[in-house]
């Protein structure tokens, strides 16, 4: 997909698309982190995701050999991070069948991309698109299973949120009352 970042006509939409993906994925992961088995690790992965995507945007492969290799290295690191993250989420979701299928789709796309990454022609973009689709589907499927959204306070219920799956009954998140839960999820 980096082809689109190397041409003036498509560089801005390419950069905006990747930046949007980075920021929204980062936000979703950081918001869910407090409700996962390993919050600090998930936050680190979210931050790394943004850094790697920013690096990819800032290293158009057409600027020469060293920049091309930096771009490829950042891309490989991003794919590895996404596979590890997806695997971790599927494991936390106790091997949810749909999550496993989406992880396998992601892995298949990664293998296809890896086969064609050093070739001048082939199915590189197809592999990249399949990989990213699999990753997005893993996130969409497993994040709600692993870290259910915090129930919003209901005006009808007097502004007190209801119980959250996996939490202590009558509390917001694992025994933390409202504002403490919001502060914890914002970290």
C-alpha positions in Angstrom: 0.0 0.0 0.0 3.1 2.2 0.4 2.9 2.9 -3.4 0.2 5.4 -2.6 2.4 7.3 -0.2 5.1 7.8 -2.8 3.0 9.9 -5.3 1.9 13.5 -4.8 -1.7 12.7 -6.0 -2.2 10.1 -3.3 0.3 10.9 -0.6 -2.2 13.1 1.5 -5.1 10.6 1.4 -2.6 7.8 2.2 -1.1 9.7 5.1 -4.5 10.7 6.4 -5.8 7.1 6.2 -2.9 5.7 8.0 -2.9 8.4 10.7 -6.6 7.9 11.2 -6.1 4.1 11.5 -3.3 4.7 14.0 -5.2 7.2 16.1 -8.5 5.3 16.3 -6.8 2.0 16.9 -4.7 3.6 19.6 -7.7 5.1 21.3 -9.7 1.8 21.2 -6.7 -0.2 22.7 -5.9 2.4 25.3 -9.6 2.7 26.3 -9.9 -1.1 26.7 -6.5 -1.6 28.4 -7.7 -1.2 31.9 -10.2 -4.0 31.5 -7.7 -6.5 30.1 -5.5 -9.0 31.9 -2.3 -6.9 31.0 -3.1 -3.2 30.8 0.4 -1.9 30.7 1.4 -4.3 27.9 -1.7 -3.4 25.8 -1.0 0.3 26.3 2.6 -0.3 25.1 1.4 -2.1 22.1 -1.0 0.7 21.3 1.8 3.3 21.5 4.1 1.2 19.4 1.4 0.8 16.8 1.2 4.6 16.4 5.0 5.0 16.3 5.4 2.4 13.7 2.6 3.7 11.4 4.1 7.2 11.8 7.5 5.9 10.8 6.0 4.2 7.7 4.3 7.5 6.6 7.6 9.4 7.1 9.7 6.9 5.1 8.5 6.8 1.5 10.3 3.9 -0.1 11.1 5.9 -3.3 13.6 8.2 -1.4 16.5 5.7 -1.8 18.0 2.5 -0.5 18.4 3.4 3.2 14.9 4.9 3.4 13.4 2.0 1.5 15.0 -0.5 4.0 13.9 1.6 6.9 10.4 1.6 5.5 10.4 -2.2 5.0 11.8 -2.7 8.5 9.1 -0.5 10.0 6.5 -2.4 8.0 7.8 -5.8 9.1 7.8 -4.6 12.7 4.3 -3.3 12.4 3.1 -6.6 10.9 4.8 -8.6 13.7 3.2 -6.3 16.4 -0.2 -6.6 14.8 0.1 -10.4 14.7 1.3 -10.6 18.4 -1.5 -8.2 19.4 -4.2 -10.2 17.5 -2.9 -13.5 19.0 -2.9 -12.0 22.5 -6.5 -10.7 22.0 -7.7 -14.1 20.7 -6.0 -15.9 23.6 -7.6 -13.5 26.1 -11.0 -14.2 24.4 -10.4 -17.9 25.2 -9.9 -18.9 21.5 -13.2 -17.5 20.3 -13.9 -19.4 17.1 -14.5 -16.3 15.0 -11.5 -14.6 16.4 -9.4 -17.6 15.5 -10.7 -17.5 11.9 -10.0 -13.8 11.6 -6.5 -14.4 13.0 -5.9 -17.1 10.4 -7.1 -14.7 7.7 -4.6 -12.1 9.0 -1.8 -14.7 9.1 -2.6 -15.8 5.5 -2.4 -12.3 4.3 0.9 -11.8 6.1 2.4 -14.9 4.4 1.2 -13.7 1.0 2.6 -10.2 1.6 5.9 -11.7 2.8 6.3 -13.8 -0.3 5.9 -10.7 -2.6 7.5 -7.9 -0.5 10.9 -8.1 -2.3 9.5 -8.8 -5.8 8.8 -6.0 -8.3 5.4 -7.4 -9.2 2.9 -9.7 -7.6 0.3 -9.9 -5.0 1.9 -7.7 -2.3 -1.1 -5.2 -2.0 -3.5 -8.2 -1.9 -1.6 -9.7 1.0 -1.4 -6.4 2.8 -5.1 -5.7 2.4 -6.0 -9.2 3.5 -3.7 -8.9 6.6 -5.2 -5.6 7.6 -8.7 -6.8 7.1 -8.0 -9.8 9.3 -6.4 -7.5 11.9 -9.4 -5.2 11.9 -11.8 -8.1 12.2 -9.8 -9.6 15.2 -10.0 -6.2 16.9 -13.7 -5.8 16.2 -14.5 -9.3 17.4 -12.3 -9.7 20.4 -12.0 -6.3 22.1 -15.7 -6.4 23.2 -15.2 -9.9 24.5 -12.0 -9.2 26.3 -12.8 -5.7 27.6 -16.6 -5.1 27.5 -17.5 -1.4 27.3 -18.1 0.3 30.6 -21.9 0.9 31.0 -22.7 4.6 30.7 -24.6 6.1 33.6 -28.3 6.1 32.9 -30.4 9.2 33.8 -33.4 6.9 34.4 -31.3 4.9 36.9 -30.2 8.0 38.8 -26.8 8.3 37.0 -25.4 5.1 38.6 -23.8 2.7 36.1 -24.9 -0.9 36.2 -22.5 -3.9 36.7 -19.9 -4.6 34.1 -19.1 -8.1 33.0 -16.1 -9.3 35.0 -16.4 -6.5 37.5 -17.7 -6.5 41.1 -21.5 -6.3 41.2 -22.6 -2.7 41.8 -19.3 -1.2 40.8 -18.0 0.3 37.6 -14.8 -1.5 36.9 -13.4 -4.2 39.2 -14.5 -2.3 42.3 -13.6 1.2 41.2 -16.4 3.7 41.5 -17.3 6.0 38.5 -14.7 8.7 38.4 -11.8 6.3 39.4 -12.8 4.0 36.6 -12.8 6.8 34.1 -9.4 8.0 35.3 -8.0 4.4 35.1 -9.3 3.9 31.6 -7.9 7.3 30.5 -4.3 6.3 31.6 
